[in-house]
Amino acid sequence: MSDPRTRLRDKLCRELAQTEHDARLHTRREAMRLGDCPPGHALIAIAEHADDVELALEKLTKSRVSTGAKLARVVARVFSGVRHFFLDRLIDRERSYRATLLGLKHGIDTLRLLREVVTINCDVALLKFCDLVLVERLCLIEDAEQALVWFAEQPEVALGSGSWRALPAGPMTADAKA
């Protein structure tokens, strides 16, 4: 059996890979819901950063993330689908945006713990990666948090939900009304 710290590092690498995948997916979905506005722009910047981070992480940790990654992705797809098709459609836009930020903060916490583990393990390459991603992502999340002001300035939009997306488009037919 391997060293517990090595197992923790590998688990955190898998979790970070998943949070980056979610950062790419959820930020884009949320930005599409919001459209051309400051919160949407902030989320697109995070999604583009997550594209780069996910690729770099895969190269750096290829063997570490493969174990258990397929099952983890299947489970994550299920939860992501539930969030996208049900939960995000029931809550207002402002709350959905904050929920997306909360998910990003989970990724930051994972990255911070991974950084501490690789510091103790003297894994210089992964440590440099963690440091760079932390600095860049924290700045992007700060921009997204500052964009919350837009919701205060647009209360009608903030209070709107995505529930209309769940309804069929166009006028209802006689068959659909019955």
Secondary structure as UniProt FT lines:
FT   HELIX           4..34
FT   HELIX           38..66
FT   TURN            67..68
FT   HELIX           69..82
FT   HELIX           83..87
FT   HELIX           88..90
FT   HELIX           93..120
FT   TURN            121..122
FT   HELIX           124..146
FT   TURN            147..148
FT   HELIX           149..153
FT   HELIX           155..159
FT   HELIX           163..166
FT   HELIX           174..177
//
